[in-house]
Amino acid sequence: MRNIVLFGPPGAGKGTQSALLVDHFGFVHLSTGDIFRANIKGQTELGTLAKSYMDQGQLVPDDVTIRMLEDSANGHPDANGFIFDGFPRTTAQAEALDRFLEGKGQSISGMLALEVEEDELRDRLAKRAETSGRADDADPAVIQKRIDVYNAETAPVAEHYQGQGKYHGIAGMGSIEDIFARLRDAIDGLA
C-alpha cells in the first residue's frame, strides 16, 4: 500500500492532480479542505470550529484537523492507499499522521511537493474563485494571508519528510497533463 502526501501552497493544483492520481492508481483522496467543507456544511461541532479559523485565513488547530482526518480515513478500511491533500500542515500533524498510520501497520511512502511561483498561485486562486464560488479565494488579502501562513507554518513540514528521505519536489508549472506525468512517474518510483 502506498500512502502519498501531496503537498504545496494554496492554488498549486493539489485537488486537480489528486483527482487524476485517484483515477490512475485507485487511491482514496483525503482532502482536509473537502473534509472541512463537509463538516461545515453538515454544521458539525468540529466544522463550526474549523470555519471560524478558515474565515480568517488561519490554520485550523491540529487537534481538530487530526480528529476529522482520522474519522475520514477510518471510513475506508479497504483502501488501496491514500493521497493526503492539504495534510499535514504542521510538523505536529505530520508526527500525528505517522503515529496514526503506524497503528495500522502503514507509513507514508512519499511526500510529493508541487512547486509553483507565488504570482502563479495568486492568479490560479483568483480564477478558482470565479469558477468555484469559494469565498476564501475571492479576497486578495485572504489569498496573500493563506500564502504567507503556508510559507511560515506549513512549508517547514517538508523538513519532516526530508529527514525520512521521503520528500520529492515536483515542478508544478506547465500543463495539467505534464504535471500529472511528473507526479505519476514519482509515485511509480516509490513502488
Sequence and secondary structure as in RCSB ss.txt:
>XXXX:A:sequence
MRNIVLFGPPGAGKGTQSALLVDHFGFVHLSTGDIFRANIKGQTELGTLAKSYMDQGQLVPDDVTIRMLEDSANG
HPDANGFIFDGFPRTTAQAEALDRFLEGKGQSISGMLALEVEEDELRDRLAKRAETSGRADDADPAVIQKRIDVY
NAETAPVAEHYQGQGKYHGIAGMGSIEDIFARLRDAIDGLA
>XXXX:A:secstr
   EEEE STTSSHHHHHHHHHHHH  EEEEHHHHHHHHHHTT HHHHHHHHHHTTT    HHHHHHHHHHHHHT
 TT S EEEES   SHHHHHHHHHHHHTTT    EEEEEE  HHHHHHHHHHHHHHH  GGGT HHHHHHHHHHI
IIIITTHHHHHHHTT EEEEE  S HHHHHHHHHHHHHTT 
